[in-house]
Amino acid sequence: MFEYNGYHFEPERNLKECEDKNLYTLSKHLRSDRELGMCDYDWKKCNYSLKKFYTASCGSKCDLFRCVENGKLYIPGEHELFEFI
């Protein structure tokens, strides 16, 4: 488990082959979580950096991370920590 921007995350797993086939398939599983608000957009609640997120994860190679506080799965993107549904 690691902490990033005041939240705690646990590395969950890598994407399954059926989830990672192409951008179209993957995008069906992604959505913005405005409640969490980790992004570099105008509506952000806190700053987000893909590089800093993975640095905080202590070198985890996982694609998906579970937030301890809300139980949701997330996938780090270039500009946003996306909710994975």
C-alpha positions as CSV (number, residue, x, y, z in Angstrom):
1,M,0.0,0.0,0.0
2,F,1.2,3.5,-0.7
3,E,-0.1,7.1,-0.2
4,Y,-0.6,9.6,-3.0
5,N,-2.3,13.0,-2.5
6,G,-3.7,12.0,0.8
7,Y,-5.3,8.8,-0.5
8,H,-4.0,5.2,0.0
9,F,-3.8,2.8,-2.9
10,E,-3.1,-0.9,-3.2
11,P,-1.7,-2.3,-6.5
12,E,-4.5,-4.6,-7.7
13,R,-3.6,-6.3,-11.0
14,N,-2.6,-5.8,-14.7
15,L,-5.2,-5.4,-17.4
16,K,-6.5,-8.6,-18.8
17,E,-6.0,-9.3,-22.5
18,C,-9.7,-8.7,-23.2
19,E,-9.5,-5.3,-21.5
20,D,-6.4,-4.1,-23.2
21,K,-7.0,-5.0,-26.8
22,N,-7.2,-1.5,-28.2
23,L,-8.0,2.1,-27.2
24,Y,-11.7,1.6,-28.1
25,T,-12.1,-1.4,-25.9
26,L,-10.2,0.2,-23.0
27,S,-12.1,3.4,-23.2
28,K,-15.3,1.6,-22.4
29,H,-13.9,0.9,-18.9
30,L,-12.7,4.4,-18.1
31,R,-14.4,7.4,-16.6
32,S,-13.4,10.6,-14.9
33,D,-13.9,10.6,-11.1
34,R,-14.7,14.2,-10.3
35,E,-15.2,13.3,-6.6
36,L,-11.6,12.1,-6.4
37,G,-10.5,14.9,-8.7
38,M,-6.9,13.8,-9.4
39,C,-6.0,15.3,-12.8
40,D,-4.4,18.3,-14.4
41,Y,-7.6,19.8,-15.7
42,D,-9.5,22.9,-14.5
43,W,-11.9,20.9,-12.3
44,K,-9.1,19.2,-10.3
45,K,-9.3,18.9,-6.6
46,C,-5.6,18.1,-6.3
47,N,-2.5,18.0,-8.5
48,Y,-1.8,14.8,-10.4
49,S,1.3,13.5,-12.2
50,L,1.6,10.1,-13.8
51,K,5.3,9.9,-13.0
52,K,4.8,10.9,-9.3
53,F,2.0,8.4,-9.0
54,Y,4.2,5.5,-10.1
55,T,7.1,6.8,-8.0
56,A,4.8,6.8,-5.0
57,S,3.8,3.2,-5.8
58,C,7.3,2.0,-5.0
59,G,7.9,0.6,-8.5
60,S,4.7,-1.3,-8.9
61,K,4.2,-2.7,-12.4
62,C,0.4,-3.0,-12.0
63,D,-2.0,-1.2,-14.3
64,L,-4.9,-1.0,-11.8
65,F,-4.9,0.3,-8.3
66,R,-7.6,0.1,-5.6
67,C,-8.2,3.2,-3.5
68,V,-8.5,2.1,0.2
69,E,-10.7,5.1,1.1
70,N,-13.5,4.5,-1.5
71,G,-12.9,0.9,-2.8
72,K,-12.8,2.0,-6.4
73,L,-10.3,0.8,-9.0
74,Y,-8.2,3.3,-10.9
75,I,-5.9,3.3,-13.9
76,P,-3.3,6.0,-14.2
77,G,-3.4,8.1,-17.3
78,E,-1.2,10.9,-18.7
79,H,-3.4,13.7,-17.4
80,E,-5.8,11.9,-15.0
81,L,-6.3,9.1,-12.6
82,F,-9.2,7.4,-14.3
83,E,-11.8,5.3,-12.5
84,F,-11.8,1.8,-14.0
85,I,-15.4,0.4,-14.3
